[in-house]
Amino acid sequence: MDTLDNAPAVALEPKTKLSGKILKTTLAGALVDIGQSLPGVIHISQLSQNEINKVEDVVKEGQEVEVWVKRVRKDRIELTMIEPLTFEWKEIQPDLIVKGKVVRLETYGAFVDFGAERPGLIHVSELTHGYVKTASEVLKEGEEIEAKVLDVDRRKRQIRLSMKALQAEAVEEFKPEHGEDRKSKGKRKGKKEEEHYEMEKDVTNEPQYTAMQIAWQEALEKAKGRSKVRRKSIKSTSEEHEKLFNDTLENRLPTGG
């Protein structure tokens, strides 16, 4: 929060930090000069977070102090010496980006003070992309970090944060070749592999012959061819002989008797 000296009272907003001097102490609090036309007033309950019995136990007249604006009224500016929270519960919403300091490390995560009433917890699974065994592998106590609010449970007074949500996950970029997309390329590649596999399978199943076996096979094929021609020739000759014999019988001259 910025410190504003001699700023117009109408411009002062809650949580504005100011420097002042104690002008007077009373049983109820103290009057503070903050360079404004309106007097600054600190109630006794706003002098310290600890319980106090007398105003003079904390401040004395003429003492320089740092104060924060609580509220601006028509006749006075109400101040506090208790540093206000950066974020009230109502101001903490999911997706809010916060900056804070790691105040405690546990095996299951890290606690971060970012100016709320309670530190926020970054679970070990929300520290970074990839596997992390313990929070100390990624963070150190006192380290300043930035995180995103994931969830707020006001009833349980719990705040869940994430550093991973602010980190870009590494994604391997695919570049199509000659205008073809990844899907068609995958199909084409799969088809080629399948064809290659089928070719290998056919070649593997084909019987393998030696030179001697090949020569013997060729000799058998030639022999088969000749036997077919021979059988055809024999068949034709037999038919001619049978026809001639029949003709002879039909034209035979009768003998005496």
Summary of the structure (lengths in Angstrom):
residues: 257
radius of gyration: 51.4
end to end distance: 156.9
largest distance: 181.8
contacts: 620
relative contact order: 0.07
helix: 33%
strand: 26%
